Amino acid sequence: MPRTFDVPDFFRSPIISLIKHARRIQDPRKRDLSPSILNFGPVDFKIARHFGFCFGVENAIEIAYQALDDNPDKRVFLLSEMIHNPHVNNDLKERGIKFISKTSGEQLIPFEELHTDDVVIVPAFGTTIEIENELSERNISLHKYDTTCPFVEKVWTKSQEIGQQQYTVIIHGKRDHEETRATFSHANAKAHVVVILDIDEAKDLARMIRGEMPEDLFYERFKNCYSDGFNPKLHLSRIGVVNQTTMLANETEAIANLLHQAIISRYGEKNSRNHFIDTKDTLCYATKENQDATLALIEDGADFAIIVGGYNSSNTSHLVELCEAHMPTYFIRDVNELISPKQIRHLDIHTKKLMDTINWLPEKEEGKAIKIILTAGASCPDVLLDEVIRKIISWFPDSISINQAISSYKDTY
């Protein structure tokens, strides 16, 4: 389908786009994870090698705007948020798209109110088989404007493949996340399924596999996280691990290794091949690239980190998690959270509440630049980082101009 729509202004990024372009030319194979450094004199921004819109998000946005251009006289709906970024979602709403459900799954518009000639867009997270079937029964097609990320679909395909081989699917994800709900539904069409959130839940599942956990305790521990008719003694004897693509890739790998060891402990290493199937090929390359680039930022060091993205973005929260273990880290939605050089408003990913930090920007020491890590989640438009850079350097009158900084940066590459 040809793309003919005009790109909204908020996607245009004079600063970040030039940096990304320079890095693509310098390192087309993406092997160099060192940060890009934009020097303004009193402030250095250390910008991640990989961040922002991934292929799946770009594709979803293109399809959504194309749907609007293709259907000027029809009602256009989204099953839920297109991606986890309020700027993109609000722009789509302003252009007339209506959202059928909240990200939690709570229905805003009953399916009964939809007409056969309405356009319904599937978000990047995908949707459940149950919703697909219900809309199909109402003669509403979801195929023309299905923006489901190809890497999410890859997880679905793998889940169904191993399910047909009588393996239970263990999903590493957040049970109420749209993507996990969709993956659960597609996996459950061919397999029994359990969702686990983190390594602690994986340890409990390993105890069940080894026969160290009473069956009733399993049902209590994993309430609402397993498929109907699940029998842990039977259905945990053959397993494979897939993930919600926005989770920490190294945590998914650690969970798979932990459960594999539990299988070996129970059935012996020689027999483990019949009880555990390798599913590493379901990890999303873009999520891993962003996380690896963030680890490289951390290793390079800085005074603090600013992570930009939607507050309900899972992949962004994991970048915050990585950084805050090493330095002061501020998760902001956009430039409006930078109240002043003395005050910043940001999300605490543990309490899920906004908080204000005073004296967040350190005093500049003579002869030393303040070093700031800057990166963003996969659903964040690059221009939002431009705005953060412009706002912070405006607080330093002795900064060089943006054009000078970019020119100097381009000379480096």
C-alpha positions in Angstrom: 0.0 0.0 0.0 1.7 3.3 -1.0 2.2 5.9 1.7 0.8 9.3 0.6 0.0 11.1 3.8 1.8 14.2 5.1 4.0 13.6 8.1 2.7 15.6 11.1 4.9 18.4 12.2 5.6 16.8 15.6 7.6 14.0 13.9 10.1 16.4 12.4 13.4 16.5 14.2 16.1 18.8 13.0 18.6 17.8 15.7 18.1 14.1 16.4 17.5 13.2 12.7 20.9 14.6 11.7 22.6 12.6 14.5 20.9 9.4 13.5 21.7 10.0 9.8 25.4 10.5 10.6 25.6 7.3 12.7 23.9 5.3 9.9 26.5 6.4 7.5 29.4 5.9 9.9 28.2 2.5 11.2 25.6 1.0 8.8 25.9 -2.4 10.5 25.0 -0.9 13.9 27.9 -2.6 15.6 29.2 0.5 17.4 27.1 1.1 20.5 29.1 4.1 21.8 26.9 7.2 22.4 26.7 10.2 20.2 28.1 13.2 22.1 26.6 16.6 21.3 28.7 19.3 23.0 27.3 22.7 23.8 30.2 23.9 26.0 28.7 23.8 29.5 26.6 20.8 28.7 27.3 17.5 26.9 24.4 15.4 25.8 25.3 11.7 25.5 22.7 10.3 23.1 22.0 6.6 22.7 23.1 4.8 19.5 19.7 3.3 19.3 16.4 4.7 20.6 13.0 6.0 19.5 10.7 4.7 16.8 11.4 1.1 15.8 10.2 -0.5 12.6 7.0 -1.8 14.1 6.0 1.6 15.5 6.9 3.5 12.3 4.9 1.0 10.3 1.9 1.3 12.7 1.9 5.1 12.5 2.2 5.1 8.7 -0.8 2.7 8.4 -2.9 4.7 10.8 -2.4 8.0 9.0 -2.9 6.3 5.6 -6.2 4.9 6.9 -7.3 8.5 7.6 -6.2 9.7 4.1 -7.9 6.7 2.4 -11.2 7.2 4.2 -12.1 10.9 4.5 -15.9 10.1 4.5 -15.9 7.1 6.9 -15.7 6.7 10.6 -12.3 5.5 11.7 -11.7 3.7 14.9 -8.7 2.2 16.8 -9.1 -0.8 19.0 -7.0 0.9 21.6 -4.0 3.3 21.8 -2.0 3.1 18.6 1.3 3.1 20.6 2.1 4.2 24.2 2.8 7.8 23.4 0.2 10.5 24.3 1.4 12.9 21.5 0.8 10.4 18.7 -2.5 9.2 20.2 -3.8 12.8 20.8 -2.9 13.8 17.3 -4.9 10.8 15.9 -7.8 11.8 18.1 -7.7 15.3 16.9 -7.8 14.0 13.3 -11.0 12.2 14.1 -10.0 8.7 15.1 -12.1 7.2 17.9 -10.6 4.8 20.4 -12.8 1.7 21.1 -11.0 0.6 24.3 -8.6 1.8 26.9 -5.2 0.1 27.2 -6.6 -1.8 30.2 -9.2 -3.4 27.9 -12.1 -1.4 29.4 -14.5 -0.8 26.5 -15.3 2.9 25.6 -17.4 2.2 22.6 -19.5 -1.0 22.5 -19.0 -3.1 19.4 -22.7 -2.9 18.8 -22.3 0.7 17.8 -20.0 -0.1 14.9 -21.2 -0.3 11.3 -20.0 -2.6 8.6 -18.6 0.3 6.6 -16.6 1.6 9.6 -12.8 1.4 9.4 -11.2 -0.3 12.4 -7.4 -0.2 12.9 -5.6 -2.8 14.9 -2.8 -1.2 17.1 0.8 -2.2 17.1 0.3 -4.5 20.1 -2.1 -6.6 18.1 -5.4 -7.9 19.4 -7.0 -11.1 20.7 -8.6 -13.8 18.7 -11.8 -13.2 20.6 -12.0 -9.6 19.5 -11.1 -10.6 15.9 -14.0 -13.2 15.9 -16.5 -10.8 17.4 -15.8 -8.1 14.8 -15.8 -10.7 12.0 -19.3 -11.8 13.0 -20.3 -8.2 12.6 -18.8 -8.2 9.1 -16.1 -5.7 10.1 -12.7 -6.5 8.6 -9.5 -5.9 10.5 -7.1 -7.0 7.7 -6.7 -3.8 5.7 -5.4 -1.6 8.5 -3.8 -4.2 10.8 -0.7 -2.5 12.3 0.4 -5.4 14.5 4.2 -5.4 14.9 5.8 -8.2 12.8 7.9 -9.2 15.9 4.7 -9.5 18.0 3.3 -11.8 15.3 6.5 -13.8 15.3 5.9 -14.5 19.0 2.4 -15.6 18.2 3.6 -17.9 15.4 6.2 -19.5 17.6 3.8 -20.0 20.5 1.3 -21.8 18.3 4.1 -23.9 16.7 5.4 -25.2 20.0 1.8 -25.6 21.3 1.1 -28.0 18.4 4.1 -30.0 19.7 2.5 -30.2 23.1 4.6 -27.6 24.8 3.1 -25.2 27.3 3.9 -21.5 26.5 5.4 -19.5 29.3 5.0 -15.8 28.5 7.4 -13.3 30.2 5.2 -10.2 30.3 2.8 -8.0 32.1 -0.5 -9.9 32.3 -2.7 -6.8 31.7 -0.6 -5.3 28.9 -2.4 -5.2 25.5 0.4 -7.2 23.8 0.5 -9.9 26.5 -3.3 -10.2 26.3 -3.1 -10.7 22.6 -0.2 -13.1 22.8 -2.0 -15.1 25.5 -5.1 -15.4 23.3 -3.1 -16.5 20.2 -0.9 -19.0 22.2 -3.9 -20.4 24.0 -5.5 -21.4 20.6 -2.9 -24.2 20.4 -1.4 -24.5 23.9 -1.8 -24.1 27.6 -0.3 -20.8 28.8 1.2 -19.2 31.9 2.2 -15.5 32.2 5.1 -14.6 34.6 6.2 -11.1 35.3 9.8 -11.4 36.5 12.6 -13.6 37.8 10.9 -14.0 41.2 7.8 -15.5 39.6 10.1 -17.6 37.5 11.7 -19.0 40.6 8.3 -20.0 42.0 7.5 -21.7 38.7 10.8 -23.5 38.8 9.8 -24.8 42.3 6.6 -26.1 40.8 8.5 -27.8 38.0 10.9 -29.5 40.4 7.9 -30.7 42.5 8.7 -28.4 45.5 5.5 -26.4 45.4 2.0 -27.7 46.4 -0.4 -27.5 43.5 -2.9 -25.3 45.4 -0.1 -22.8 46.1 0.6 -22.6 42.3 -3.0 -21.6 41.6 -2.8 -18.9 44.3 0.5 -17.6 43.2 -0.4 -17.4 39.5 -4.1 -16.5 39.9 -5.6 -15.1 36.6 -2.3 -15.8 34.8 -2.9 -19.3 33.4 -5.2 -20.8 30.8 -8.4 -22.6 31.6 -8.0 -26.2 32.7 -4.3 -25.7 33.5 -2.8 -28.6 35.5 0.7 -27.6 36.7 1.8 -31.2 37.3 0.9 -32.1 33.7 1.4 -28.9 31.8 4.7 -27.8 33.2 6.4 -31.0 32.1 7.1 -29.6 28.6 7.6 -25.9 28.2 8.9 -23.0 26.0 9.5 -19.4 27.0 8.4 -16.4 24.8 8.1 -12.8 25.8 6.2 -9.6 25.6 8.5 -7.9 23.1 9.0 -4.8 25.3 10.4 -6.6 28.3 14.1 -6.7 29.2 15.7 -9.1 26.8 18.3 -10.2 29.2 15.7 -10.9 31.8 13.7 -13.1 29.4 17.0 -15.0 28.7 17.6 -15.4 32.4 14.1 -16.7 33.0 14.5 -19.2 30.2 17.8 -20.4 31.6 16.3 -20.7 35.1 13.4 -22.8 33.9 15.6 -24.9 31.7 17.7 -25.7 34.7 14.6 -26.7 36.6 13.6 -29.0 33.8 17.1 -30.6 33.9 16.8 -31.0 37.7 13.5 -32.8 37.3 14.1 -34.9 34.2 17.9 -35.1 33.8 20.0 -33.3 31.2 19.8 -36.1 28.7 16.0 -36.1 28.7 15.6 -32.3 29.0 15.5 -31.9 25.2 12.1 -33.5 25.3 10.9 -31.2 28.0 12.3 -27.7 27.1 12.3 -26.0 23.7 14.6 -23.1 22.7 12.6 -20.0 21.7 15.4 -17.4 21.7 14.5 -16.4 18.2 11.4 -14.6 19.5 13.3 -11.8 21.1 12.7 -8.4 19.4 15.9 -7.0 17.9 14.8 -3.4 18.3 14.1 -3.8 22.0 17.4 -5.5 22.5 19.3 -2.8 20.5 17.8 0.0 22.6 18.6 -1.8 25.8 22.1 -2.6 24.7 22.7 1.0 23.6 21.4 2.1 27.0 23.9 -0.2 28.8 26.6 1.4 26.6 25.5 4.8 27.8 25.7 3.8 31.4 29.2 2.3 30.9 30.3 5.6 29.4 29.1 7.5 32.5 27.2 10.7 33.1 25.9 13.0 35.8 22.3 11.9 35.3 19.9 10.4 32.8 16.8 11.7 31.1 14.5 9.1 29.5 11.7 10.4 27.3 8.5 8.4 26.6 4.9 7.7 27.4 4.3 7.0 31.1 2.5 3.8 30.2 5.2 2.6 27.9 6.7 -0.7 29.0 9.8 -0.6 26.9 10.6 2.9 28.1 10.2 2.0 31.8 12.8 -0.8 31.3 15.3 1.8 30.0 14.6 3.8 33.2 15.2 0.7 35.2 18.6 0.1 33.7 19.8 3.7 34.2 18.5 4.3 37.7 20.6 1.5 39.1 23.6 3.6 38.3 22.8 7.3 38.4 20.0 9.8 39.1 17.4 9.1 36.4 14.3 11.1 35.3 11.5 9.6 33.3 9.7 12.4 31.6 6.8 12.5 29.1 8.0 15.6 27.3 9.7 19.0 27.7 6.9 20.3 29.8 8.1 18.3 32.7 11.3 20.4 32.8 9.9 23.0 35.1 13.1 25.0 35.7 16.8 24.4 36.4 15.7 23.8 40.0 12.6 21.6 39.5 11.7 18.6 37.3 8.5 16.5 37.3 9.0 12.8 36.5 7.4 9.4 36.9 8.5 7.0 39.6 8.3 3.6 37.8 7.9 1.8 41.1 5.0 3.8 42.6 3.6 4.8 39.2 3.2 8.3 40.5 4.5 11.7 39.3 6.9 13.3 41.6 8.9 16.6 41.7 12.6 16.7 42.4 14.2 19.9 43.5 17.8 20.9 42.6 17.9 18.1 40.0 20.3 19.9 37.7 23.8 20.0 39.3 25.8 23.2 39.5 28.4 23.4 36.7 32.0 23.1 37.9 34.7 25.3 36.5 36.2 23.7 33.4 33.8 20.7 33.4 30.7 20.2 31.3 27.5 18.7 32.8 27.1 15.3 31.2 23.5 14.2 30.5 22.4 10.8 29.2 19.5 11.3 26.8 17.5 8.4 25.3 13.9 7.5 24.6 11.4 4.6 24.3 10.4 2.9 21.0 7.2 4.9 20.8 8.7 8.4 21.3 8.9 10.8 18.4 12.5 12.1 18.0 11.4 15.7 18.1 10.6 15.4 21.8 14.3 14.9 22.4 15.0 18.0 20.3 12.8 20.0 22.6 14.5 18.7 25.8 17.9 19.7 24.4 16.7 23.2 23.4 15.1 23.7 26.8 18.2 22.7 28.8 20.7 24.7 26.8 18.5 27.8 27.1 19.4 27.8 30.8 23.1 28.2 30.0 23.7 31.6 28.3 27.3 30.6 27.4 26.2 27.6 25.4 27.3 27.5 21.7 24.5 27.5 19.2 22.7 24.4 18.1 24.0 24.9 14.5 27.6 25.1 15.9 27.1 22.0 18.0 25.7 20.0 15.1 28.4 21.2 12.7 31.1 20.2 15.2 29.3 16.8 15.7 29.2 16.2 11.9 32.9 17.0 11.6 33.5 14.2 14.1 31.8 11.6 11.9 
